[in-house]
Amino acid sequence: MAEFDTIIIGAGPGGYVAAIRAAQLGQKVAVVEGRETLGGTCLNVGCIPSKALLHATHLLHETHENFEKMGLMGANPTVDWAKMQAYKADVVQGNTKGIEFLFKKNKVTWLKGWATIPVPGQVKVGEETHSAKNIVIATGSEASSRPGVEIDEQTVVTSTGALTLAKPPKSMVVIGAGVIGLEMGSVYARLGTQVTVVEYLDAITPGMDAEVAKTFQRILTKQGLKFVLGAAVQSVKKTKTGATVSYKLKKNDSEATLDADIVLVATGRKPYTQGLGLEALGVEMGPRGTVKTDAHFATNIPGLYAIGDAIAGPMLAHKAEDEGMAVAEILSGKHGHVNYGVIPGVIYTTPEVASVGKTEEQLKEEGRAYKVGKFPFMGNARAKAVFQAEGFVKLIADKETDRILGCHIIGPAAGDLIHEVCVAMEFGASAQDLALTCHAHPTYSEAVREAALACGDGAIHA
């Protein structure tokens, strides 16, 4: 029986980061992973491969729409789908090999296989049992479906199947207008697919700032995506040529159908914890299949911890990474820190959408007094120069103290711009602090400063 200080189950963003940090802090660490490669869902069939396809298809869009405007003449490129898939695979492989290198560098043991926890303090992988002072569940999540929808990953697919289709389809129905559905819908729309998004709620991107969501939908519609909102999907039935989606409109109970070559089910994700033996151990579970933990990521079983998508909170890779570092530090006798009020969210379409902190809707519900500073990218010289002047920055601050409460961006590089605000919020900065900070010209980041100025005496360029 091999003995470790900590065994982590799952090598996704939460698990592998926890392992590396614990090893850096002097622990003897092992990670159990059943995939052939490290990195979990995010790296293998999620965040990273989807970003590769988003990048490739964005460049394709630029050649068709904007190259001629800049004097770049010549025939538009055609799509070699096999080569695009090979490019995506190379991106994934480079990253997974990178994690293997980091494991070797930090002396982290990879226990290849699937784990069960027969008793507290022990992890069984295949026929071998290993002991540990601490066990961390970092098993991530899997795509969730809905009753009456059978996934085959060929015609009716999750994001996993959508990444590896045999060819771009002529038509696609996306069920769910969240991050995954809109990102993958954008990829295929740029490749010429007729994409229709069916969403149960009356607006896209649930939980997002309403003004941003409305602008986002308008822009995506201009890009060719169609939306059916307030629609409850009743069934998905495979046909000889694809599948038929039946739905009912909530406003009048009218029923309709949509035929498509491919149906992408993007209705969210659920924790992946089955097979670990948690029920037999008596592990207390939370809502929607999450593992219940305290403020230190501990379960009700001594020595057993959980992080990432397996526990409550947003299912985001960077949230799992933060929790991975925090739990490693806690198990090493240090103080682990995660500020859940400052976890950004990003949608990697074009334009990008990013947010952090409170929305106007949340603050109104709380009855809190606030002020808003907005600045359109139409007033940003850099954005106009690269044909990305749609969208805006919205900064929200406390009406009395000027402390930044949230920020919502739709526009170029929004996923990078948001972190200036994250750092400001981590330090309790005011909108004026941002407004008084010199920003290089010409950069997209000037729009953030202008939004901060708009919280005070007014933006300069709007």
Summary of the structure (lengths in Angstrom):
residues: 462
radius of gyration: 23.4
end to end distance: 67.7
largest distance: 68.7
contacts: 1613
relative contact order: 0.12
helix: 35%
strand: 26%
